[in-house]
Amino acid sequence: MPSVNIGVLLFLLTSLTLADTTLAGTFVETFDNKDLNKWQEIVQHDAVPGSWEVIDSELHAISLEGFTRLLTIGDETWRDYTIEFDVKPLKKHGPGNIAVAARVKRTWAVWCVVGDLAFPALRPEFRASCFAGNLHDDKALFLGSKRHPSLKLNQWSHLKLSVHGNLFTFWINGKQVLDPLGVPEPRDLPEPLNEFPNFSTGHAGLGLSNHTARFDNIMITGDSIPDRGGLSVKPKGKLTKTWGSLKGF
């Protein structure tokens, strides 16, 4: 009996060790180090670079255009993960949105937004919506949408996008606002959309259009995510300002 007990104990210890090695990694960015060098901006083709800077240990972004521009981090091996962050819109310059993105490869991405969305036959209305496509042109798939209030100015909100396989789930302030949305395989799409990638891996990011906003407490978790930062989310308020050097596509 003692040998059996020892065997059970060894099995449990081995199982716990294996479980520890498979825990999801966590990437945390609170902008305390004032470094934007590893971030990459994606904008529409021929558009001028956006304004991204760190002020008071928060990312301060300005967009005066109606198209969504993204700031991304990571590499093309990132697969299943969750990206979430705090955002505080400060000013609205016209119809626009706040965005969260995943599976970004160069200029291709899946992104979800909350804000104004105009359809040809309808007046603009506030919605939460998700798309997949190329940010350098107008080729995009409309994945889903639901009416949702815009984010309040000068108030912090929380956006979250989870990607698992070909399913994407969008949350706003802790509430799931869209059912899991699937991105079709390229072979199932009509021409010329069948040139789309399969969006199986890629960077993560955040973005905006026609807004000035602050972003903070970015957290990306998943089995393929390397640990970085080790910092907990933080209260706001330090007096530091710096411009980051950005690599753009």
N, C-alpha and C positions, 0 to 999 in steps of 0.2 A: 504493500500500500504506500509506504513512503516514496518508493521510486515512481509510482503513478503520480503522486502529488507533485514531486519535483518535475516530472514531465509536463504536467499541466501548467505549472508555474513558468517553466521555460517557454512553453507555447504562448502563454499570455504575454510574457515579456517580449518575445519575438514579434508577436502581432502588434503590440504597442509601438515597438521600434519601427516596424514597417509603416504603420499608420502615420508616425511622426514624419517619415521621409516623404510621404505623399500629400502632406498638408499643402494647401494652396499658398503660394507666395503672395506677398503684399508689397506693392509699390505705393509710396506715400510722397506727395509733394505739397508742402505748405509754404513754399517760396521764401523760407527763412534764409536760404543760401544765395538768394538774389541772382541765380544762374538760369538763363534761358537758352544756353548754347546747344543743348540736346533736343530742344523743341524744334519742330518743323512746321512752317505755315503752308497751307494749301488754299489757293484762291482761284477764281476763274482765270482762264487764259488771258494773258496780257494785262491783268489788273495790277495796280501798284500794291506793294506790301502794306499790310495793315499796321496799326499802332498797338504794340504789346509792350508793356513795361511793368516792372515790379515796384509798387508803391506801398509802404507800410506793410511789407510781407504779404501782399496780395497782388494777384495778376490784374492789372488794369488794361482793359481792351476798348478800342474805339473802332466802330465800323460806321461809315456814312453811306454805305451802299445797300441795295436791296438783295444782293446775293449773299449766301452764307459763306463765310470764310472760316477755316478751321486751323487750330494749333494742335499738333499731334506729338505724341511721345511713344517710344517703344521700338519694336522691330517686327519684321514680317513673320516671325515664328510664333508670335502670341496667338493662341487659339481660342479656347473657351475661357471667358473672364467676365468680370463685372467692373464697369467704371462708374464712379459716382463723385460728385463734387457739390460744393456750395456756390451759389451765384447770386449776386445782388445787382439787378439792373439799376443804373443811375439816371439814365436819360434815354428817351426814345426819339429817333430822328426821322421816323417815317415807318411805313409798314415793314415789320421785321420780326426776328425771332432770336431765341437762345437755343443752342444746339449741343448735343452730345453725340459722339461718333465712335464707331468700332470697325474692326476689320479693314483698316485703311491701308491701301497699297498704292504708293505714289499718288495719283490723282483720283483713284477709285475708293469708294467708301460706302458704308451704310450709316445713315445719320437720322436722328430723331430730333424734332424741334417742337417748341411751344411758342406760339405767337400768331401773327397774321398769316393767313393763307388765302389767296385769291383764286377762285375758279373762274373760267371765262364768262359763264352766264350768271355768276352770283357776285354780290358785294363781298369784299373781304370780311372774314370773320375769324375769331380766335379759335385755334384748334391745336391739338397735339397730333403730330403726324410723323411718319417715318418713310424714308426713301432709300434707294440703293442706286448708285450710278457713278458717273464721272463728273467731278466738280469743274473740269476744264471745258465742258460743253453742256448741251441740254439733254444728253442721254441719261434718263433716270427712270427707275421703276417707282411707282407710287405703291407703297406696301400697305398703308392703312392710315386712318385718321378718325379723330373723335373731337367733338366740341369740348373746349377746355379754356377757362379764363387765362388771360396772359399773366405773366409773373408781375407781382407788384413792384413798383419802383421804390428804391431805397429800403428794401426789405430782403433779407436773405431767404433763398429757396434752395431746395436740394433736388438735383436731377440724378437719375440712375438708369443705366442701360446694361442689361445682362445679355450675353451671347453664348449660346450653347448649341453646337451643331449648326443647323441653318435657321435656328429660332432666335428671335430678338424680342426682348421684353423691356418696356419703357415704364419708369416710375417717375412721378413728380411729388415731392414732399411726402414720401413714404407710401403713396397710393399708386397701385398699378393702374395706369390710365389706358393702356392698350393690351389686348390679349397677345400672347406670343405670336409674332409674325414670322412667316417663313419666306426666305428668298429662293425663288425657283432656280433649278440647275440651268446653266447656260444652254444646254441642249434642248430644254423645254421652252425656250423663248423664241419668238419670231425674229426674222432679220429686221434691222441690224442689231437688235438687242442681244442676239446670241453671241456677240463678241464680249459680253460681260464676263468677268472672272467669277469664280464660285464663292468668293468671299469667305473662305475657310479659315484664313489667318490674317493677321495684320495689326497695325498700330491702333492706339486709342486716342481720342481727342475731345476737344471742346470747341465751341465756336459761337458766332453771333452774326447778325445782320441788322443794320440800321439801329444800333444800340451803342451806348457807352455802359460798360458793366465791370464789375469786380468778380473774380473767381478765386476760390481758396479751397484748402482741404481736399485735394484730389486724391482719391484712393482707387487703385486698380488691383483686383485680387483674382487669382486663378492658378491652376497647376503649372501653367507655362510662364508665369510671371516671376521674375527675379525679385528677391527681397531688396528693397531700397528705402532708405530714410529712417525707419525705426521711430518715427515721430508720431505722436498722437495728434489728432485734430486740435486746433488751438483757438483761444480767444483772439479777437482781432485787435490790432493796434500797436505798431511800432513805427518809428520815424526813419525809414530808409527808402531811398529811391535810386533805381539804376535802370539803364536800358540794356536789354538783352540782344545778343548777336544771333539772328535767326537765319536758318537755312530754309529757303523757300522752293516750292515746286511750281 
